[in-house]
Amino acid sequence: QSALTQPPSASGSPGQSVTISCTGTSSDVGGYNYVSWYQQYPGKPPKLIIFDVTERPSGVPDRFSGSKSGNTASLTVSGLQAEDEADYYCSSYAGSYRFGVFGTGTKVTVL
Amino acid sequence: QVQLQESGPGLVKPSETLSLTCTISGGSFTNYYWSWIRQPPGKGLEWIGYIFENGITNYNPSLKSRVSISIDTSKNQFSLNLSSVIVADTAVYYCARGKGWYSDDWGQGTLVSVSS
């Protein structure tokens, strides 16, 4: 099964905003409101930061927000901070046969 | 706060079976599913499969013929077996707790290398 498409990299200066896209199909991203986003530092496990397209787990700063339009989901990080420099992965439910699928990952650099 | 810890051999020979166990502490099996996810060095994440408390499983179709996940609630553990491994199965293997269609808690991961 094909991975969701993310840009390999994104960057911004401290205080700015950066938006990461996650493009799938009507069989995954477009078909369900079950997109999640994970932040991963080198050598560490992924950490859930957005679930069900727009929901934030307890403890995740409201600088992180999610949205979806058609087959593309997006993660926006507002007020960039140095600690936001990490890899970000999206994931979507893709139906019980196709199970779940991850995005290709985006490395965010804080300039 | 639930904690998950992977354990198992760090090196497996090609064609053999990779076996890992995830031990859960500080949490309940109820109302969650339990997943295995892997990440080859320098690459992205891949779902392997998951299991519910009642033993119902679902596997990634691309790995289904080689994967088996089991659960032992009396030991607070669930396990992964991946048979006939090849070099491309070299990865960090994570266990994770799932709720809805996301994983909210992850183990630290364990690197398994496939090499003769």
Interface residues (C-beta under 8 A of the other chain):
Chain A: Q1 A3 Y32 Y34 S36 Y38 K44 P45 P46 K47 L48 F51 D52 P57 Y89 S91 S92 Y93 S96 Y97 R98 F99 G100 V101 F102 G103 T104 G105
Chain B: G44 L45 E46 W47 G49 N58 Y59 N60 P61 S62 Y94 A96 G100 W101 Y102 S103 D104 W106 G107 Q108 G109
